[in-house]
Amino acid sequence: MSKSKILFVTQEIAPFLSETALAETVRSISQGVHEIDKEIRIFMPRFGVINERRHQLHEVIRLSGMNIIVDDADHPLIIKVASIPQARVQVYFIDNEEFFKRKRVFSDENDKYFKDNDDRSIFFCRGVVETVKKLGWAPDIVHCNGWLTSLLPLYLRTYYKNEPYFENAKIIYSIYKNRFKGSLSKDILSKLRFDEINTDELNLPKSPNTDDINKIGISWADAVTIGTDTINKEIESYIVDSGKPMLTYQEKDNLVEAHQDFYNRLMTLDKVLSE
């Protein structure tokens, strides 16, 4: 019997970026379910703060070389890979000189939010999909972690809706208390429309904040998990009102087992409903 395939898409994972709750949680879940019985792929951005020499990142030439168009501008896609020590797990890194070379993650040295974070999110999400297609790998579940991945469920259900590699995949969006200061560019709606996404049904303001962008992830996903012990109350209510399958926050000692069970139940949901 073939293993179920889980695609983890995350804005960070230990040990490559700072040891936040998100980074540690994704590391624990992905490694844990892989060791039990899942085939996994992990994707994150290659932020400039990641030490390539220390972590032994190297470019995957056969996967690099594509261009991703964001708002009518071509951006070269570079794919790098590294292994998580002692885990027998590889992480694929989405890279681009313009978007990810800077030695900061989401804001500059004065804590000023980067104006192009919306472009970076679009590029990252689309870069993941295009790379997975090139790998010829069809996931059963796409698990999105962190607000940077919030547009991925939307793109998979609209722009890539006829893509055979993802047509049967269940999408999970995970919420963390990693709120960003300020808002995304007021041009984000026009950038989504450029990709022929109907923005009228998104209820997205011109300059969306963390809550607005998280709601997009929740709305277009099939299920939701909560990755930290507390999240914004408005978002918590939004998840409950959505009526979607939800996994509440799990303590470390039950983290892997709870997600393993949640993945298995989600993959059998259609079968149960049809019986």
Secondary structure, DSSP 8 states (H G I E B T S, - for coil): ----EEEEEES--TTTS---HHHHHHHHHHHHHHHHT-EEEEEEE--TTS-HHHHT-EE-TTT---EEEETTEEEE-EEEEEEETTTTEEEEEEE-HHHH-SSSSSB-TT--B-TTHHHHHHHHHHHHHHHHHHHT---SEEEEESGGGTHHHHHHHTTTTT-TTTTT-EEEEEE-S---SS---TTHHHHHHHTT--GGGTT--SS--HHHHHHHHHHHSSEEEE-SS---HHHHHHHHHHT--EE----GGGHHHHHHHHHHHHHTHHHHHH-
